[in-house]
Amino acid sequence: LCDIDDDGDLDLTFGNQGNSVNPMKPICIFYNNGGTFPVVPNWLSADQMITNSVAFGDLDNQQIKYKYLEYYGDEIRYTFPLPLYPIYSIDTVLVDDQPYYEFCYDPIGGWISLGTRPQSGMTVKISYRYVTKGDLAASKWVNYESGVYFNNNGVINNLPGWTVGNTTSQKGIAWADFDNDGYQDLAISGSGVQTVIYKNVNGTLTGPVWTSNSVNTSAQELITGDLDRDGYPELAVIHFGGGRTEIFKNRSGVLDTTPTWLYIAGSSATSISFGDVNGDGALDLAVGTARTPVVVFINQLTIPVELVSFTASINVNEVRLNWSTATETNNRGFEIERSPSLITSQTLWGDWEEIGFVPGFGTTTEPKSYSFIDDLSLTPKLPSDRQGLTHTLRYRLKQIDFDGTSRYSEIVEVEIYSPAEFSLEQNYPNPFNPSTKIKFTIPSVIASEAKQSQLVTLKIYDILGNEVATLVNEEKPAGTYEVEFNTSSIKHQPSSGIYFYKLQVGSYTQIRKMTLLK
């Protein structure tokens, strides 16, 4: 299912294996018209073959849309429907306007499950991104190439625009951003061949870049999901022959090549699915077989580093992050990531970027404290759509084990005011001896070709106009700054009297008077 034509409802696509008389059949699409499907397909692929699986993704990230949902009153439960999918990402979950992180979701099932049921009267707000006008990937069987049919503004091309380059029989297929670079990669499993992943490089599939090393290669189906809530999806594959179900753990963008987890059924395995059976906010696994009952495996999620606090505070042009842990196991350290608001009047966010790393203490049962300072003056391109508005920066920690396993912390936010006007404040103290502080503000530059940083000079003059000192002479982005003028550091000591300090930024100039009293 996918909203192929971007009309607000889910359209139906299925592969076709035909019959013994005519096994070669086209892929079929039925467009949803307000909840009603036609009896005859609206679209058929031009190539006829045996198709085992189909999946929708967005190769170039041009058709990713935002959806905001709000639940309250009788709608409050553990699990909430996400009406449009496949899911690209869950951006925010708020319970009574407080960030909530202990959740799981199924990218193709269209649901999200919280780790606990909110109390009656609370409000749950969910912001997520989903694929619309998706590109159609199809795995094919017996002498046909699996491939991707590109979506051209809501219309699927009837021939694939990309193929795997071989005619090996393949069955399972799924899209997922395995390396967390913002682009969905493509995983394909097969019969008689290993499972492979093709990397999406800025909208072009390359590879394969990963190949499984399994003793069984009779894959029936594959699915993806973030089993350990670290932001990197795992890969699960079920094999008909041998009854094997395998999970390949994703370690910060690199999947294990041998199965990290394995189950062997008493008969041929047929189908797998993720769900949150016990409502703890972690994906559980159901396995179906040909002759034995369905079995369910409960996810025993463990947290090796117990984070007890994470806060952010701002002082002028610096954001200070503080966090502490109660215990640590195998902790290599913390990557610090930041995401800016893109539009101040809506909940839209930029991509996460790494801005620093703080080493951990390995394994310890003692409480540990950490801190990190984000110097915003070194970041000239913080977003700004208009002057004089408040922008928000989000921060999170990526805790990394020595084996490469990683997990994300909760998100903290700080508000950054984008000044609307230049200002040069009166020095303090005044009169002074021997030092005083001067504060000034540079507004945001709003012009299509304007530089985000401008040359700023702040100089001191005596009453005759002679330059006494240069306090600032460099490019600076918008923000508020404070500098110190210390007369004791000047070679030729100035005498008591009246002095002037002059701020110049581009064509803007402001002068104020101060008094040195020895």
Number of C-alpha atoms within 10 A of each C-alpha: 21 27 23 29 20 17 15 15 19 23 20 15 22 17 21 19 19 15 10 7 6 9 14 16 19 21 25 16 22 21 23 19 13 10 9 10 15 11 7 10 14 12 17 18 18 13 13 16 23 23 27 23 25 22 23 27 31 24 24 16 16 12 18 17 16 16 14 13 14 14 15 17 12 8 14 18 18 18 20 18 12 22 16 24 24 26 25 25 18 18 15 16 22 15 19 15 11 12 15 18 18 15 21 27 28 22 23 21 18 17 18 21 24 23 18 15 13 16 13 12 12 13 18 23 18 19 18 19 18 25 25 30 25 31 26 22 24 26 29 27 20 13 13 21 22 27 19 25 20 23 23 13 13 17 14 21 18 16 14 20 12 15 17 18 10 10 14 19 22 30 25 24 28 25 25 26 20 29 20 14 14 18 23 26 25 24 24 28 28 25 21 13 17 19 27 20 24 20 23 23 15 13 15 13 19 14 12 15 10 17 20 18 14 13 11 19 21 24 28 25 26 26 25 25 23 20 25 22 21 18 21 26 25 23 24 22 24 32 24 22 16 17 23 24 27 21 22 21 24 25 21 20 19 16 23 18 16 16 20 12 11 15 14 14 21 14 17 19 26 20 20 21 19 24 22 24 17 14 19 21 25 25 28 21 17 17 21 21 19 15 12 12 12 14 12 16 14 15 17 11 13 7 10 16 21 13 19 13 13 19 17 18 14 15 9 14 18 14 20 16 20 15 16 16 19 15 19 22 17 17 23 21 19 22 19 21 19 20 19 22 21 19 16 17 11 8 14 13 16 14 12 16 13 14 11 14 15 14 13 22 14 15 14 16 10 10 13 16 13 14 13 15 14 17 13 18 18 11 13 15 13 20 17 20 15 15 15 14 16 16 20 19 19 18 24 22 25 21 25 23 21 12 11 14 21 26 20 18 16 16 19 17 16 18 15 18 18 24 20 17 11 19 16 21 15 16 23 14 13 15 17 19 15 14 17 18 16 18 15 17 19 22 18 24 21 13 8 6 7 9 12 17 18 17 13 17 18 22 18 21 17 17 11 8 10 11 14 18 17 14 17 15 12 11 13 20 22 24 20 20 15 13 14 13 20 15 19 12 11 11 7 9 10 15 11 13 13 14 20 19 24 16 22 17 16 10 5 9 14 14 15 14 16 19 16 18 13 11
